[in-house]
């Protein structure tokens, strides 16, 4: 099997050793698979570019480093950050063309994943894009009685099949009762968009997609909707990955009560969709 791994970097020096070890474990687990790496870095002020250049010497693929003088983005939501991210991801996708492989593995540099992640995905036949259950260092605040699970992280990139955004501060990010049941039963859920920092995309489908124009508030929105128009895009609860957030979002008790009351009222869910999807989470990854 041929896989192209695509990752963006910026000031990632402290993360690279762990990233390289995770990639090494993936290669060791699958010695007969062919991996190519396409890395794009811009505006780093540390040794990111140097370390990536050295690592790529004995690898197949390409690495590009640029000085764009972009601001150091936070989590501003809609606006220039998302457009800039979409432009960088589009460069990365163009680097990987022609997509003469079986799968693209879209991977964030700081996401912890198991070396058998791709095998777990492919046990489910049919989807053209698989995304994980990405947890982070906030406990679930929605389960009653309280569970011991961590909350799903990438809610901004999650949109269910009816247009609902992801629920916050919870191990089950879905609003629809059927989706929630599937998730609790450890069964994949079909969605309009999702990412989760470690997504597997069928290459022949991705070849017909683009990250631009970036019209929405999610930097991957255009690409993922292009994928989902050509086949199922799923979130898999049993494929867990993890990211550490240095400044986690503050859990507001009032917002948790709002979510719990809304979850029990289908009509309130419909009316509250715009409010939920516009909620800003101020948090930064490690």
GINOR-V698443 format. One record per backbone hydrogen bond with DSSP energy under -1.0 kcal/mol. CO is the residue of the C=O (numbers start at 1). NH is the residue of the N-H. If there is no record, write none. Layout:
co:CO nh:NH
co:CO nh:NH
//
This chain:
co:1 nh:34
co:2 nh:102
co:2 nh:103
co:3 nh:36
co:4 nh:105
co:5 nh:38
co:6 nh:107
co:7 nh:40
co:9 nh:42
co:12 nh:15
co:12 nh:16
co:15 nh:19
co:16 nh:20
co:17 nh:21
co:18 nh:22
co:19 nh:23
co:20 nh:24
co:21 nh:25
co:22 nh:26
co:23 nh:27
co:24 nh:28
co:25 nh:29
co:26 nh:30
co:30 nh:33
co:34 nh:3
co:36 nh:5
co:37 nh:62
co:38 nh:7
co:39 nh:64
co:40 nh:9
co:41 nh:66
co:47 nh:51
co:48 nh:52
co:49 nh:53
co:50 nh:54
co:51 nh:55
co:52 nh:56
co:54 nh:57
co:56 nh:59
co:60 nh:37
co:62 nh:39
co:64 nh:41
co:66 nh:43
co:71 nh:73
co:79 nh:83
co:80 nh:84
co:81 nh:85
co:82 nh:86
co:83 nh:87
co:84 nh:88
co:85 nh:89
co:86 nh:90
co:87 nh:91
co:88 nh:92
co:89 nh:93
co:90 nh:94
co:91 nh:95
co:92 nh:96
co:98 nh:100
co:99 nh:101
co:102 nh:203
co:103 nh:4
co:104 nh:201
co:105 nh:6
co:106 nh:199
co:108 nh:111
co:112 nh:242
co:114 nh:117
co:116 nh:120
co:117 nh:121
co:118 nh:122
co:121 nh:124
co:128 nh:202
co:129 nh:234
co:130 nh:200
co:131 nh:236
co:132 nh:134
co:133 nh:241
co:134 nh:153
co:135 nh:243
co:136 nh:138
co:138 nh:151
co:149 nh:140
co:151 nh:136
co:153 nh:155
co:155 nh:158
co:155 nh:166
co:159 nh:192
co:159 nh:193
co:160 nh:163
co:164 nh:160
co:169 nh:141
co:170 nh:152
co:173 nh:167
co:176 nh:180
co:177 nh:181
co:178 nh:182
co:179 nh:183
co:180 nh:184
co:181 nh:185
co:182 nh:187
co:183 nh:186
co:189 nh:235
co:193 nh:159
co:197 nh:108
co:199 nh:106
co:200 nh:130
co:201 nh:104
co:202 nh:206
co:203 nh:207
co:205 nh:208
co:206 nh:209
co:213 nh:215
co:218 nh:221
co:220 nh:224
co:221 nh:225
co:222 nh:226
co:223 nh:227
co:224 nh:228
co:225 nh:229
co:227 nh:230
co:232 nh:128
co:232 nh:129
co:233 nh:191
co:234 nh:131
co:235 nh:189
co:236 nh:239
co:238 nh:240
co:239 nh:133
co:241 nh:135
co:242 nh:112
co:244 nh:286
co:252 nh:256
co:253 nh:257
co:254 nh:258
co:255 nh:259
co:256 nh:260
co:257 nh:261
co:258 nh:262
co:259 nh:263
co:262 nh:265
co:265 nh:269
co:266 nh:270
co:267 nh:271
co:268 nh:272
co:272 nh:276
co:273 nh:277
co:276 nh:279
co:281 nh:283
co:284 nh:246
co:284 nh:247
//
